[in-house]
Amino acid sequence: MDISAIRKKIYLLEQQRQQLILSLLNPKDMIAGSLYVTYKKCGNKRCRCAKGELHGPFNYISKKIDGKTVLTFIRKADEKEIIRQAGHYRDYIKEMAKLNRIDKRIYDSIKKIKQAKTKNYERPKKV
């Protein structure tokens, strides 16, 4: 690959990176964790859920604490706001991952420039 093409690629990646940085520096309100939706049985043998018609949906926030997954029930009154903020958290994590991928692509491109411009020195042989 031509060094000027690599430089152009790095320039374009850097523009994308700067846009991501601006977005990441101004986050919306977030709730740590992922939205988890489940249906449940109540335990009453005569209930409809005993025949397979489970109760729900029930919304939870799922997150890892000390290596264990912890579910926190979301109250109906808080659902709309918590679901919105969990979405902001998910989007923020995705943007961080995208930034990481861009950084890796920039690094790999710079490495290609180094390889193209680096030569090995070999001492001339005596005749």
N, C-alpha and C positions, 0 to 999 in steps of 0.2 A: 504494500500500500504506500502511496505517495505521502510524504511528510506533510505537505500542504493540505491534503485531504484529511489527514488525521487531525491537524490543527483545526480545520473547519468543523469536524465532528465534535471535538472537545469544546469549541466555542458554542455550538448549538446545545450540547449537553449542559454546559455551564449556564446558559440562559434558562433552560428548564429547571435546573438546580436552584437558581435564584428565585424563580417563581414559587417553588416548593418551600424554600426557606421563609419567604414572606408569609406564606399561608401558615406554616408551622409556628411562626413567631406570634401570630394573632389567632390563637385557637378559640373556638366557641366553648361554652360550658359543657363539661363532659362528666360522665359517670364511668368509673373504671369497671370493666367487665363486659361480658357479652349478654345479649338478651337470650333467655332460655324459656321456651314455651313447653308446657306439659299438660297432660290430662291425667286424672287420678280416680282411683276407687275410694269410696268412703268407708267401706268395711261392713255396711249394713247388707245382710244377705238378701233382703227383699227389695233392695234399691235397683234401679235401672242399670247402675254401673256394674252390678254383679253379672248382668247379662251381656256386658260388653259396651254399653253406652256410657263412657266415662264422663266424669265431671270436668269442666274446664271450658276454654283454655285458662291456665294459670301462668302468669308471667313472673319470671325470676331474673335476677342478675347473677350471672355465673362468673366467678373469678378464682384464680389460684392464690391460696394463702399458705405459705410454708409447704409448697408442693402438693397441697390437697385442694380439690375443687370444692368451693363453698357456694351454695345457692342462697340468695337473699330474696325473699318474697317481696313483690312490688304491690303495694296497696292500690286498689282501684282508683282512688282519688289522685294518686301520684303517677299512674300508668303513662299518660300522654307525655308528660314532661320527662320522665325517666327513660322512656323508650326513645325519645328524641335525643336526649343527651348520650345514651348508649350508642346511638347511631353516629353522633359526632365523634365519640371515642373510637369507634370502628374505623371511621374515615381518617382520623388522625393517625392511627396505627398503620393504615394502608399508605398514607403519604410518607410516613417515616420509612417504610419498607421501600417505597419508590425512590426516595432520596438515597438510601443505601445502595440500590441497584445502579443509580446514576453515578454515584461516587465510584463504584467498582468499574463501571465502563470508562470513566475518565481515567482512573488509575491504569487500567489495562491499555488504554490508548497512549498514555504517557510512557508506559513501559515499551510500547512498540517504537516510539520515537527514540528512546534510549538504545534499543537494540539496533535500529537503523543507523544511528550515529556512532556506535561503539565498534572499535576495531581491536583486534588482538595485536600486541606487540611481540614480534619475534626478532630476536637478535640475529643479525646477519651472520652467516656461517663463514668461517675463515677458509681461505682458499690455499 
